[in-house]
Amino acid sequence: MSSAPAADGPEPEEAKGAARPSSPPPPPRRATSFAAEMLREAKRAGLYRRLRHGQTRGQYITIDGRALINLCSNDYLGMGGRQRAETASGGARSSSCGGDISQADTGLDDAGPGDPAQVQASSRLLSGGDAHHVMLEEALAESKSYEAALVYPTGYMANIGAIQVLGAAGDAEKGATAATSVIFSDELNHASIIDGCRLAGGSRTVTYAHNDVSDLERKISTHAGDGRGRIVIITEGVFSMDGDIAPLEPLRDVADRHGAVMVVDDAHGDFVLGETGGGTPEHLGISPLDGRGPHVYTSSLSKGLGSFGGYVTSDSDVVDLCVNRSRAFIYTSALPSYFAEHARRRMLASDAMRSRRARLAHNVKRLAGALAEAGHPTESHTHIMPVMIGDERRAADVSERLYRAGVYAPAIRYPTVPRGEARIRMSATAWLEDHDIDVVGEALESAVA
């Protein structure tokens, strides 16, 4: 018997002329492989984000079994927690400014006297609305001194819904012949404002330098065209990432000179600033009643009020136009009436909100002092205090160090803020006690050393 040929020997006779088997084709590229590539790039740039799920209770958030001081809550007045904030002995804690600031002082039983008539049904233009929506809207309009208000499911939807209507060309039926509207938007405005501008058909958007009234005036003169189109000026009241306040009265003066509509998104100032919680306009001493306030005011019910939803308030014609043309209102289900009644009852708890505003003011001063002692003084005079880091990777590292020290304050990075302007956004709330703030200052000093 002949031995088999060596692996590198001559080809057997029977194999001569036979086709060699071809290599298997490479596996097809997954259609969604782009997602993994984009995530790898985000990680490389220090911009990757991951969800952390926690349970909030009072001034703490519990993540992975650890209770951390919560410095990223928008529940500024501490109205959002259903449960009481209790001491280790089981009693409701007291404010150093005087008085019990547990959930009991709202005068509210969040369970309510009974189930709402409906939880969710359809658009309010069909069958989704009931008396709870109307009563809340009346209360909101009265509290802000406007003729009417319209409630949306979220503050984000209130912004995109109102801006889409205000910025759209004069009449949809005219199509291309309608005069082009121009929206002038502060360069640091929130993403919901930016998205609203993009959705305003037949309009152009021009950004002006942050809080720079002179730049706004110059750009209106340059870009407003022949004056036939609508001009809209939009700004935040309290800016969500910097904590500074817009110069509302000078902006209203510019609007009056150019026949523009002035819009203020006051999600972070509403119910918090001002003697009665009237927001940034009240804080600055202006009102639509004296002709110096914004023409249109949008806000959220989920921050200072600690409830849920958003709203637009203005004169009755603007609100009625939103009912008729705001796609974010027309083509979605109504805010559940439970939340509408919940928000209205929170508004009625005026004594509780007044005491919590006082506590928040105390905490703002103390936190600002703690940041200064840690070597990071803030220019903000509101409850939002950014600690500027700059580099995205370093900001994420500082946030992680704070986390290990018992402080929850996630890094804010691009695209929420411009590249190279990453920061730790700290927000004071009425929940915090003096000891909590002292811990934050010490942790920050170590985290950025």
NUGU-273054 format. One line per 2 residues: number of its first residue (from 1); for each residue x, y, z of C-alpha. Coordinates in nm, 2 decimals. Layout:
BEGIN
NUM> X:Y:Z | ...
This chain:
BEGIN
1> 0.00:0.00:0.00 | 0.14:0.34:-0.10
3> 0.16:0.60:0.16 | -0.05:0.91:0.14
5> 0.12:1.22:-0.03 | 0.27:1.48:0.20
7> 0.06:1.78:0.27 | 0.30:1.99:0.05
9> 0.35:1.70:-0.21 | 0.22:1.67:-0.56
11> -0.15:1.69:-0.62 | -0.32:1.35:-0.65
13> -0.43:1.24:-1.00 | -0.80:1.25:-0.92
15> -0.78:1.61:-0.79 | -0.61:1.74:-1.10
17> -0.85:1.98:-1.29 | -1.11:1.98:-1.01
19> -1.22:2.32:-0.87 | -1.09:2.41:-0.53
21> -1.36:2.50:-0.28 | -1.38:2.88:-0.24
23> -1.35:3.05:0.10 | -1.68:3.12:0.27
25> -1.80:3.48:0.21 | -1.76:3.72:0.50
27> -2.07:3.76:0.72 | -2.29:4.04:0.60
29> -2.24:4.37:0.78 | -2.52:4.44:1.03
31> -2.74:4.72:0.92 | -2.72:4.86:1.28
33> -2.34:4.84:1.32 | -2.31:5.21:1.29
35> -2.46:5.24:1.64 | -2.17:5.04:1.79
37> -1.92:5.26:1.60 | -2.08:5.58:1.72
39> -2.08:5.45:2.08 | -1.71:5.37:2.06
41> -1.64:5.72:1.94 | -1.84:5.87:2.22
43> -1.64:5.66:2.47 | -1.31:5.77:2.31
45> -1.41:6.14:2.34 | -1.54:6.11:2.70
47> -1.90:6.17:2.59 | -2.05:5.83:2.66
49> -2.35:5.83:2.89 | -2.51:5.55:3.08
51> -2.84:5.53:3.27 | -2.82:5.51:3.64
53> -3.15:5.42:3.81 | -3.21:5.53:4.16
55> -3.48:5.59:4.42 | -3.51:5.95:4.55
57> -3.62:6.03:4.90 | -3.59:6.38:5.04
59> -3.23:6.51:4.97 | -3.10:6.16:4.89
61> -3.09:5.93:4.59 | -3.02:5.56:4.64
63> -2.82:5.39:4.37 | -2.69:5.04:4.39
65> -2.78:5.04:4.76 | -2.59:5.36:4.84
67> -2.76:5.68:4.96 | -2.60:5.98:4.80
69> -2.67:6.35:4.85 | -2.87:6.45:4.54
71> -2.72:6.76:4.36 | -2.89:6.71:4.03
73> -3.26:6.73:4.12 | -3.50:6.98:3.96
75> -3.73:6.95:4.25 | -3.60:7.29:4.37
77> -3.87:7.35:4.64 | -3.88:6.99:4.75
79> -4.24:6.96:4.65 | -4.20:6.64:4.44
81> -4.16:6.37:4.71 | -4.48:6.20:4.82
83> -4.32:6.06:5.13 | -4.21:6.26:5.43
85> -3.84:6.34:5.47 | -3.77:6.19:5.81
87> -3.49:6.18:6.06 | -3.34:5.86:6.19
89> -3.57:5.89:6.49 | -3.87:5.88:6.25
91> -3.98:6.25:6.30 | -4.02:6.50:6.03
93> -3.71:6.72:6.01 | -3.72:7.09:6.07
95> -3.59:7.38:5.87 | -3.31:7.59:6.02
97> -3.51:7.88:5.89 | -3.80:7.77:6.11
99> -4.08:7.53:6.06 | -4.12:7.17:5.95
101> -4.05:7.14:5.57 | -4.16:6.77:5.54
103> -4.42:6.68:5.28 | -4.68:6.73:5.55
105> -4.64:7.11:5.53 | -4.78:7.12:5.18
107> -5.12:7.06:5.33 | -5.17:6.79:5.06
109> -5.25:6.43:5.07 | -5.11:6.32:4.74
111> -5.34:6.02:4.73 | -5.63:6.27:4.68
113> -5.99:6.24:4.78 | -6.07:5.99:4.51
115> -5.97:5.86:4.17 | -5.97:6.11:3.88
117> -6.25:6.09:3.63 | -6.01:5.98:3.36
119> -5.64:5.89:3.35 | -5.58:5.92:2.98
121> -5.81:5.90:2.68 | -5.72:6.10:2.37
123> -5.63:6.45:2.24 | -5.82:6.72:2.42
125> -5.97:6.82:2.08 | -6.15:6.49:2.08
127> -6.24:6.35:2.42 | -5.92:6.38:2.63
129> -6.00:6.70:2.83 | -6.21:6.75:3.14
131> -6.27:7.02:3.41 | -5.94:6.95:3.58
133> -5.75:7.09:3.28 | -5.97:7.40:3.27
135> -5.93:7.47:3.64 | -5.55:7.44:3.62
137> -5.53:7.66:3.31 | -5.74:7.93:3.48
139> -5.51:7.91:3.79 | -5.20:7.93:3.58
141> -5.32:8.23:3.38 | -5.42:8.42:3.69
143> -5.10:8.35:3.87 | -4.89:8.49:3.58
145> -5.13:8.77:3.50 | -5.22:8.66:3.15
147> -5.56:8.61:2.98 | -5.54:8.24:2.92
149> -5.32:7.93:2.95 | -5.29:7.60:2.77
151> -5.15:7.28:2.94 | -4.93:7.04:2.75
153> -4.82:6.69:2.86 | -4.46:6.81:2.92
155> -4.26:7.14:2.93 | -4.06:7.02:2.63
157> -4.39:6.98:2.43 | -4.51:7.32:2.55
159> -4.20:7.49:2.40 | -4.20:7.31:2.06
161> -4.57:7.35:2.04 | -4.58:7.72:2.10
163> -4.27:7.81:1.90 | -4.39:7.61:1.60
165> -4.70:7.83:1.60 | -4.54:8.16:1.68
167> -4.26:8.12:1.43 | -4.45:7.97:1.14
169> -4.52:8.18:0.83 | -4.83:8.39:0.86
171> -5.08:8.16:0.68 | -5.01:7.80:0.59
173> -5.25:7.83:0.29 | -5.02:8.10:0.13
175> -4.73:7.85:0.11 | -4.42:8.00:-0.04
177> -4.58:8.34:-0.08 | -4.61:8.39:0.29
179> -4.37:8.64:0.45 | -4.08:8.46:0.61
181> -4.07:8.48:0.99 | -3.74:8.53:1.18
183> -3.68:8.38:1.52 | -3.40:8.53:1.73
185> -3.28:8.28:1.99 | -3.02:8.32:2.26
187> -2.72:8.10:2.18 | -2.75:7.91:2.51
189> -3.12:7.83:2.49 | -3.25:7.48:2.58
191> -3.28:7.20:2.33 | -3.66:7.22:2.34
193> -3.64:7.58:2.21 | -3.39:7.48:1.94
195> -3.62:7.20:1.83 | -3.92:7.43:1.83
197> -3.74:7.67:1.61 | -3.66:7.39:1.36
199> -4.02:7.29:1.35 | -4.15:7.64:1.27
201> -4.22:7.61:0.90 | -4.15:7.91:0.68
203> -3.91:8.07:0.93 | -3.54:8.14:0.98
205> -3.36:8.12:1.31 | -3.08:8.36:1.40
207> -2.89:8.31:1.73 | -2.76:8.61:1.92
209> -2.48:8.62:2.18 | -2.58:8.51:2.52
211> -2.78:8.78:2.71 | -2.63:9.04:2.47
213> -2.91:9.29:2.40 | -2.69:9.50:2.17
215> -2.60:9.19:1.96 | -2.97:9.11:1.93
217> -3.05:9.46:1.82 | -2.78:9.45:1.55
219> -2.90:9.11:1.42 | -3.26:9.22:1.40
221> -3.16:9.52:1.20 | -2.95:9.29:0.97
223> -3.18:8.98:0.93 | -3.54:9.10:0.98
225> -3.58:9.17:0.61 | -3.84:9.40:0.48
227> -4.04:9.39:0.80 | -4.34:9.20:0.65
229> -4.26:8.88:0.83 | -4.31:8.81:1.20
231> -4.02:8.86:1.44 | -3.99:8.64:1.75
233> -3.74:8.68:2.03 | -3.70:8.39:2.26
235> -3.49:8.33:2.57 | -3.48:8.13:2.89
237> -3.56:8.31:3.21 | -3.31:8.12:3.43
239> -3.06:7.94:3.20 | -3.06:7.57:3.28
241> -2.69:7.51:3.25 | -2.54:7.84:3.38
243> -2.80:7.95:3.63 | -2.78:8.31:3.51
245> -3.09:8.53:3.44 | -3.19:8.68:3.11
247> -3.23:9.07:3.09 | -3.60:9.05:3.03
249> -3.69:9.42:3.05 | -3.42:9.53:2.79
251> -3.53:9.24:2.57 | -3.89:9.36:2.59
253> -3.77:9.71:2.49 | -3.61:9.56:2.18
255> -3.92:9.37:2.10 | -4.14:9.68:2.13
257> -3.91:9.88:1.90 | -3.92:9.62:1.63
259> -4.28:9.49:1.67 | -4.15:9.15:1.78
261> -4.32:8.88:1.99 | -4.11:8.81:2.31
263> -4.12:8.46:2.45 | -3.97:8.34:2.78
265> -3.92:7.98:2.88 | -3.91:8.00:3.26
267> -3.90:7.63:3.34 | -3.62:7.68:3.60
269> -3.75:8.01:3.75 | -4.12:7.94:3.77
271> -4.26:7.89:4.12 | -3.91:7.94:4.26
273> -3.82:8.31:4.20 | -4.02:8.61:4.30
275> -4.20:8.69:4.63 | -4.50:8.48:4.53
277> -4.32:8.23:4.30 | -4.41:8.43:3.99
279> -4.08:8.33:3.83 | -3.81:8.54:3.66
281> -4.04:8.83:3.55 | -4.16:8.88:3.91
283> -3.81:8.85:4.04 | -3.71:9.13:3.80
285> -4.01:9.34:3.89 | -4.19:9.32:3.55
287> -4.53:9.19:3.45 | -4.76:9.17:3.15
289> -4.99:9.40:3.34 | -4.75:9.69:3.32
291> -4.65:9.62:2.96 | -4.30:9.52:3.05
293> -4.34:9.14:3.08 | -4.30:8.88:2.80
295> -4.58:8.84:2.55 | -4.57:8.46:2.58
297> -4.46:8.26:2.89 | -4.38:7.89:2.87
299> -4.29:7.67:3.16 | -4.29:7.33:3.33
301> -4.50:7.19:3.61 | -4.23:6.93:3.70
303> -3.96:7.15:3.85 | -4.04:7.41:4.11
305> -4.40:7.28:4.14 | -4.29:6.92:4.18
307> -4.58:6.79:3.97 | -4.59:6.70:3.59
309> -4.67:6.87:3.27 | -4.60:7.20:3.09
311> -4.79:7.50:2.98 | -4.81:7.82:2.77
313> -4.98:8.14:2.89 | -5.04:8.45:2.69
315> -5.33:8.66:2.56 | -5.64:8.46:2.47
317> -5.58:8.48:2.09 | -5.24:8.33:2.11
319> -5.36:8.05:2.33 | -5.65:7.99:2.09
321> -5.41:7.98:1.80 | -5.21:7.71:1.98
323> -5.53:7.51:2.03 | -5.59:7.53:1.65
325> -5.24:7.49:1.51 | -5.00:7.35:1.77
327> -4.91:7.00:1.65 | -4.76:6.91:1.99
329> -5.10:6.98:2.14 | -5.34:6.86:1.87
331> -5.18:6.52:1.78 | -5.11:6.37:2.13
333> -5.31:6.25:2.42 | -5.39:6.50:2.69
335> -5.21:6.53:3.02 | -5.38:6.28:3.25
337> -5.63:6.47:3.45 | -5.48:6.33:3.78
339> -5.17:6.54:3.71 | -5.37:6.85:3.62
341> -5.55:6.83:3.96 | -5.23:6.74:4.14
343> -5.06:7.05:3.99 | -5.35:7.28:4.08
345> -5.35:7.16:4.44 | -4.98:7.22:4.47
347> -5.04:7.58:4.35 | -5.30:7.63:4.62
349> -5.04:7.53:4.89 | -4.91:7.88:4.90
351> -4.79:7.88:5.26 | -4.59:7.56:5.21
353> -4.43:7.70:4.89 | -4.34:8.03:5.06
355> -4.16:7.84:5.34 | -3.98:7.63:5.09
357> -3.87:7.93:4.89 | -3.72:8.07:5.21
359> -3.54:7.74:5.28 | -3.41:7.73:4.92
361> -3.27:8.08:4.94 | -3.08:7.98:5.26
363> -2.94:7.68:5.08 | -2.84:7.87:4.77
365> -2.63:8.11:4.99 | -2.47:7.83:5.18
367> -2.39:7.62:4.87 | -2.24:7.92:4.70
369> -2.02:7.97:5.01 | -1.92:7.60:5.02
371> -1.82:7.62:4.65 | -1.61:7.93:4.71
373> -1.43:7.76:5.01 | -1.36:7.46:4.78
375> -1.19:7.70:4.53 | -1.47:7.71:4.28
377> -1.67:8.03:4.34 | -1.98:8.06:4.13
379> -2.11:8.36:3.94 | -2.46:8.23:3.96
381> -2.71:8.39:4.20 | -2.97:8.12:4.15
383> -3.02:7.76:4.26 | -2.83:7.63:3.95
385> -2.46:7.65:4.01 | -2.22:7.51:3.75
387> -1.87:7.41:3.85 | -1.67:7.46:3.53
389> -1.42:7.18:3.44 | -1.37:7.22:3.07
391> -1.24:6.88:2.95 | -1.51:6.62:2.90
393> -1.30:6.33:3.03 | -1.19:6.52:3.34
395> -1.55:6.63:3.41 | -1.66:6.26:3.40
397> -1.38:6.17:3.64 | -1.47:6.45:3.88
399> -1.83:6.33:3.88 | -1.72:5.98:3.96
401> -1.50:6.10:4.25 | -1.80:6.29:4.39
403> -2.01:5.97:4.35 | -1.76:5.77:4.56
405> -1.76:6.05:4.82 | -2.14:6.02:4.85
407> -2.25:6.31:4.62 | -2.45:6.26:4.31
409> -2.37:6.53:4.05 | -2.34:6.40:3.70
411> -2.11:6.57:3.45 | -2.27:6.78:3.18
413> -2.10:6.75:2.85 | -2.14:6.81:2.48
415> -2.39:6.83:2.31 | -2.58:6.97:2.62
417> -2.30:7.24:2.64 | -2.04:7.34:2.39
419> -1.73:7.13:2.35 | -1.46:7.22:2.60
421> -1.72:7.36:2.85 | -1.80:7.05:3.04
423> -1.91:7.11:3.40 | -2.06:6.97:3.71
425> -2.41:7.12:3.73 | -2.51:7.15:4.10
427> -2.87:7.24:4.18 | -2.97:7.34:4.53
429> -3.30:7.23:4.66 | -3.51:7.30:4.98
431> -3.45:6.94:5.08 | -3.08:6.99:5.17
433> -2.97:7.04:5.52 | -2.66:7.25:5.62
435> -2.46:6.93:5.69 | -2.53:6.80:5.34
437> -2.40:7.12:5.19 | -2.08:7.10:5.40
439> -2.02:6.75:5.28 | -2.06:6.86:4.92
441> -1.80:7.14:4.96 | -1.55:6.90:5.11
443> -1.61:6.63:4.85 | -1.57:6.88:4.57
445> -1.24:7.02:4.70 | -1.10:6.66:4.71
447> -1.25:6.56:4.37 | -1.09:6.84:4.17
449> -0.76:6.85:4.36
